[in-house]
Amino acid sequence: MTVEKASLSDIDSLTDLRMGYLREDSGFSDEREAALIRERLPEYFRAHLNRDLFAYLIRRDGIAAACAFLLVIEKPMSPSFPNGKTGTVLNVYTLPPFRRRGYARRIMEALLEDAGEMELSRVDLKATEDGYPLYRSVGFTDGSPKYRSMSRTVMRRDPSGI
């Protein structure tokens, strides 16, 4: 099984995989929201792919069967990230017919190898209950109890402004 870095020719596959992930992870409030996201994703991928977003794919029978994204961010240095470069893993997803074959593990291993070559100080992710054992097995540790992950929505839910 070979892990490939996605290129601009993979934008349709990346869009399909992202939409599959989003449907399973959180769903959409309505189909207009899904259509708008599907419409805007290719533009995002064209602007960021292989610049600050790296996408990893495994293909089977000509189909992009599994993926993961590595978003690279540079921020002010700290003892936790001495060179300021960190990564965030997003969208680890395998199409249902291809699950339980080790694809996500292989992608994560390739992604982490590249993160080392990019000299990222650290790589973060948020794990679901299903993904937690995999991430632990490839070296991720639980976050510090000193900080709690928090977020706040600042944009209207309907990104079209309607």
C-alpha positions in Angstrom: 0.0 0.0 0.0 1.5 3.3 -1.1 0.7 6.7 0.4 0.8 9.6 -2.0 0.9 13.3 -1.5 -2.1 14.8 -3.2 -1.6 17.2 -6.1 -3.9 19.8 -7.8 -5.2 17.0 -10.0 -6.7 15.3 -6.9 -8.9 18.3 -5.9 -12.1 16.4 -6.9 -11.1 13.4 -4.7 -10.1 15.6 -1.8 -13.4 17.4 -2.0 -15.3 14.1 -2.0 -13.3 12.8 0.9 -13.7 16.0 2.9 -17.5 16.0 2.3 -17.7 12.3 3.4 -15.8 13.1 6.5 -18.0 16.1 7.3 -21.2 14.2 6.8 -20.1 11.4 9.2 -18.4 13.7 11.7 -21.0 16.4 12.2 -23.5 16.4 9.4 -24.9 19.5 7.8 -27.8 21.7 9.0 -29.2 21.6 5.5 -28.3 20.7 1.9 -27.7 24.3 1.0 -24.9 24.4 3.6 -23.4 21.2 2.1 -23.7 22.5 -1.4 -21.9 25.8 -0.5 -19.1 24.0 1.2 -18.7 21.6 -1.7 -18.6 24.6 -4.1 -15.9 26.4 -2.1 -13.6 23.5 -1.2 -11.8 23.3 -4.6 -10.9 27.0 -4.3 -9.4 26.4 -0.8 -7.4 23.4 -2.0 -6.1 25.3 -5.1 -4.9 28.1 -2.8 -3.3 26.0 0.0 -2.4 22.5 -1.3 1.3 21.8 -0.9 1.9 25.2 0.5 0.5 25.1 4.1 -1.9 22.1 3.6 -0.5 18.7 2.8 -3.0 15.9 1.9 -2.1 12.3 1.9 -4.0 9.6 0.0 -4.2 5.9 -0.5 -5.8 4.7 -3.7 -7.4 1.3 -4.2 -8.9 0.2 -7.6 -8.4 3.7 -8.9 -10.4 5.3 -6.0 -9.0 7.7 -3.4 -9.9 5.4 -0.5 -8.3 7.2 2.5 -6.9 10.5 3.3 -5.5 12.8 6.0 -4.6 16.5 6.0 -1.6 18.2 7.7 -2.1 21.9 8.2 1.3 23.6 8.8 1.2 26.8 10.8 4.1 29.1 11.8 3.5 31.1 15.0 5.7 32.9 17.6 8.2 30.5 19.2 7.7 29.1 22.6 9.2 26.3 24.7 6.5 24.0 23.3 7.3 24.8 19.7 10.9 26.2 19.6 11.0 27.0 15.9 7.4 28.2 15.7 6.3 25.6 13.1 3.5 23.2 14.2 1.1 21.0 12.4 -2.5 20.1 12.9 -3.9 16.8 11.6 -7.3 17.1 10.1 -9.8 14.9 8.2 -8.3 11.4 8.8 -10.9 9.5 6.8 -11.4 6.2 5.0 -14.3 5.4 2.8 -16.5 2.8 4.5 -15.8 -0.1 2.1 -12.0 0.2 2.7 -12.0 0.5 6.5 -10.1 -1.8 8.9 -7.2 -2.4 6.5 -4.6 -0.2 8.1 -4.9 2.7 5.7 -5.2 5.4 8.3 -2.2 4.0 10.2 -0.1 4.0 7.1 -1.2 7.5 6.2 -0.4 8.7 9.7 3.1 7.2 9.6 3.8 8.9 6.3 2.4 12.2 7.5 4.5 12.1 10.7 7.6 11.2 8.8 7.1 14.3 6.5 6.4 16.4 9.6 9.8 15.5 10.9 11.4 16.3 7.6 9.6 19.7 7.7 11.1 20.2 11.1 7.7 20.8 12.8 8.1 21.2 16.5 5.0 19.3 17.2 1.8 17.9 15.6 -1.6 18.2 17.2 -4.9 16.6 16.6 -8.3 16.1 18.1 -9.2 12.4 18.4 -12.5 10.8 18.3 -13.1 7.7 20.5 -12.7 5.5 17.4 -9.4 7.2 16.4 -7.9 7.5 19.8 -6.2 4.0 19.9 -4.6 4.6 16.5 -3.2 7.9 17.4 -1.8 6.6 20.7 -0.2 3.7 18.8 1.7 6.1 16.5 3.0 8.2 19.4 0.4 10.9 20.2 -0.1 11.6 23.9 -3.0 13.1 25.8 -2.9 16.9 26.1 -1.9 18.7 29.2 -4.7 19.0 31.8 -3.4 22.5 32.5 -5.3 23.7 29.3 -8.8 22.9 28.1 -9.6 22.9 24.4 -12.2 25.6 23.8 -13.7 27.3 20.8 -16.2 30.0 19.9 -18.0 30.5 16.7 -17.6 34.0 15.4 -19.1 33.6 11.9 -22.7 33.2 11.1 -23.6 29.5 10.7 -24.8 30.2 7.1 -21.5 31.1 5.4 -23.3 32.4 2.3 -24.6 35.3 4.4 -28.2 34.4 3.5 
